[in-house]
């Protein structure tokens, strides 16, 4: 009989943190002008998608947008090797800010990664090391949304997200969906926060060094 893996058997948090630790290690082990492999990056980003699904209706907009744009980057990786080459190609084609461009999609994906980073920081900061269960995710999620997404959203989306915050799972429910225990979840969240930061910084520098800006 074939061995099938159920959703409950998987460890999304561990896959997330492991994937971004690999990316971070590649950046840290190379020269300051190191390039990030687009295929590896898109695979790592795909590991974050289950987290958005677990957050429910409040972040449904983020899940749909994020997944679609990660898929676009994955398809782009079939013909483009690095993030730098992808951005430079769009710069040459003068399509950086056009809807659907790879560079525009990358910026949106980066914000998704950053939102998760801030969310995890807020969850960790709000709890003692061995108490990651029980209480509401509303404050951590609201802070993450306000810092990362809200400045780019209109009134209608901000209002819908605010209403959806009341339907967020509790921390205990989130951990159950992610198939994690409190202390192990905290460790994986810390690993993701640490590993994603240099990747996010790399992408920001990629845009800023080309005069593209990151606030659009």
N, C-alpha and C positions, 0 to 999 in steps of 0.2 A: 504494500500500500504506500502511495506517495506521501512524503513528509510535507505537510502543509503548515505554514506559519500564520497564526492568527494575529490580529492587531494587538491583542493583549500580550502576546509573547514578545513583541518588539519593545525596544527601549528608545523612543524618539529623542529624549534628552541626551542620551549617551552618543547617539549617532550625530546629533547636532554638534556637541562639544568636540567629539573626535574629529569630525570633518573640518571644523574651523581651527582646531589645533594643528592639523596638517597644513592648512593654508598659511597660518601664522608662522609655523616653523620654516616653510619655504621662503617666506619674506625675510625672516630673521637670519637665515643661513646664507642669503645671497647679498650681493652688493647693494648699495643705496638705490641704484637705478634698476633694481630687480623688476622683472615682469611677472604678472600673475596669469597663470594658465586659465583660459576661459572655460574649458571643459571641466576642469577640477572645481573651479569656482561655482559654476552652475550646478554641479552635482551636490556640492556642499549646501548651496542655497535651497535646493530641493528638500533637504533634510529638515528645514525649518517649517515647511508647509504644515505638517501635522499639528504643530503648536498653535497656529492660527485657527485651525479647525476646532481644536479643543477649547478655544476661548469663546466660541459660540457667536451669537448674532451681533454682538457689539463690534466684532472685528470681521464680520462677513465680507464687508467691502474690501478690507485689506487682504483677506484670503484669496478672493477672486482675482483681484488686481495683481497680487504678488505671484500667484501660481502662473497666470498667463504670461507675465513678464519674465519669469524664470524659464518658462518653456521657450520663449523667444530667444533668450540667451543660449539655451542649450542647443537650439537649432543653428544659431549663428556659429557656435563652436565647431560645427562640422566643416566650416570653411575658413574660420578665423582662429588663430592660435592663442593670442593673448588679449587681455582687456585693453591694453594700450593700443594694439593694432586695430581693434574694433572702434575705439574712440577716434583714433586718427583717420580711419577710413570715413567715418561720418563727418569729421571736420572737413576733409577734402571734398566730400560730396555736398557740403553746406546743408546738411539735414539734421544737425545735432538736436535742435529743439522741435523738430517736426514730430507729431503724434505717430507712434509706432517705430521710431528710430531706435536702434539698439542702445545708443548712448542715453536717450531719454528713459528707456526701460531700465537700464542699469542704475540710474539715479533713483528711480522708484524702488527697485529691489534693495538698494543700499539703505533706504529709509526703513524698509521692513526689517532688515537686520538690526538697524539701530533701535527701532522701537522695542524689539525683543530684548536687546541688551539693556535698555533702560528699565523695562518691565522686570527683568531678573534682578537688576540692582535694587530696585524698590522692594521686591519681595524679600531679598536677602537682608536688606537694611531694616526691614520692619519686624524681623524675627530673631529670636535667639537661635544658636546653632542647631539645637535639637527640637525646635518647635516650628515646623513649617506646615503645620496642619491647621484646619479649622476655619480661620477667619476669612473675611471677604477679600476679593481681589480688586474691589472697586477703586481704592485709593492708588495702588500701584499701577493699575491699568489706565486710570484717568491721567496720572502724571506722565506716563509713557506716551499716551496719545497727545496730550497737550504739548509736550516738548517736541515731538517728532512730526506728527501728522497735521495737527490742528492749524498751524500757520498756512497750510496749503489747501485747506478745505473751506468750502463755502458754508453758509449758515445751515443749509438743509442737511448736509452730511454731519456737521458737528452736532446738530440737534438729534439726529438719528442715533449717533454713537452714544451721546449722553443718555438717551433713553435705554439703549441696549446694555449700558453698564450695570443696570439692575438685574440683568439676566445672566451675568457672568457666573461661572462655577465658583464654588468656594475653593480655597487652596487645597483642601482635602480631596475634593472632587477632581480638581485639575491633576493632582498627583496620581489619582486612581486611573484617569484617562491616559496618563503618560506611563503607567505601569512602574511607578517609582515610590520609594519610601522617602520620608522627610529628609534625613541626613544625606542620603545618596543623591537626592534631587538637588539639594543645596550645593553639593560638590560639583555636579554637572552644570548647574547654573553659573557657578563661579568660574568654571572652566570656559564656558561659552563667553561670558563677559570679558575675561582676560584675552581669549583667542580672537574674538571678533573685533576688538578695538583696533589692532593694527591693520586689519583688513579694511575696515571702514575708513581709517585714516589714509590708507593707500589710495582708495577710490577718490576721496576728497582731494588729495594732492594731484591725482590724475586730471581732475577737472580744473582745479585752480591753476595748475602749471600751464594750462592751455588757454587760460583766460575765459573759461566757460561759465564759471560760477557754480554754486551748488544750491542756490535759493530760487529755484524756478520749477 
